[in-house]
Amino acid sequence: MTDYSEKWSRYRRLRQLTFVPLVGCLLFVVLLASGLNEKLHPILWGVTGALDVVCFLMFCYNGLSLSRFRCPRCSGYFSRGKKVRVTRPRGMSCRQCGLGLYGEV
């Protein structure tokens, strides 16, 4: 059996980096809902708006990288492609070769 631990650690890192900036975007929405006045705090408003744009762009970039993650076994896209007829009850699997998430067979 081949050890795919380096590839799976990259996959976990990509998943974390995809959803952490989403929290930053949601914090900006909370600031908007809290009634932060643009006229009273223009610098704070501008800085949080710019950080929100950066968080959104990071979310998009990392999400695209995650969708283009290659399967360690067959080098096909892990989450895109033809569907495997056998469904796995314990999570995701490669749509080309059926390798389970984190190397489960």
Secondary structure in CASP SS format (residue, H / E / C, confidence):
PFRMAT SS
TARGET T0000
AUTHOR 0000-0000-0000
METHOD secondary structure of the structure
MODEL  1
M C 1.00
T C 1.00
D C 1.00
Y C 1.00
S H 1.00
E H 1.00
K H 1.00
W H 1.00
S H 1.00
R H 1.00
Y H 1.00
R H 1.00
R H 1.00
L H 1.00
R H 1.00
Q H 1.00
L H 1.00
T H 1.00
F H 1.00
V H 1.00
P H 1.00
L H 1.00
V H 1.00
G H 1.00
C H 1.00
L H 1.00
L H 1.00
F H 1.00
V H 1.00
V H 1.00
L H 1.00
L H 1.00
A H 1.00
S C 1.00
G C 1.00
L C 1.00
N C 1.00
E C 1.00
K C 1.00
L C 1.00
H C 1.00
P H 1.00
I H 1.00
L H 1.00
W H 1.00
G H 1.00
V H 1.00
T H 1.00
G H 1.00
A H 1.00
L H 1.00
D H 1.00
V H 1.00
V H 1.00
C H 1.00
F H 1.00
L H 1.00
M H 1.00
F H 1.00
C H 1.00
Y H 1.00
N H 1.00
G H 1.00
L H 1.00
S H 1.00
L H 1.00
S H 1.00
R C 1.00
F C 1.00
R E 1.00
C C 1.00
P C 1.00
R C 1.00
C C 1.00
S C 1.00
G C 1.00
Y E 1.00
F C 1.00
S C 1.00
R C 1.00
G C 1.00
K C 1.00
K C 1.00
V C 1.00
R C 1.00
V C 1.00
T C 1.00
R C 1.00
P C 1.00
R C 1.00
G C 1.00
M C 1.00
S E 1.00
C C 1.00
R C 1.00
Q C 1.00
C C 1.00
G C 1.00
L C 1.00
G E 1.00
L H 1.00
Y H 1.00
G H 1.00
E C 1.00
V C 1.00
END
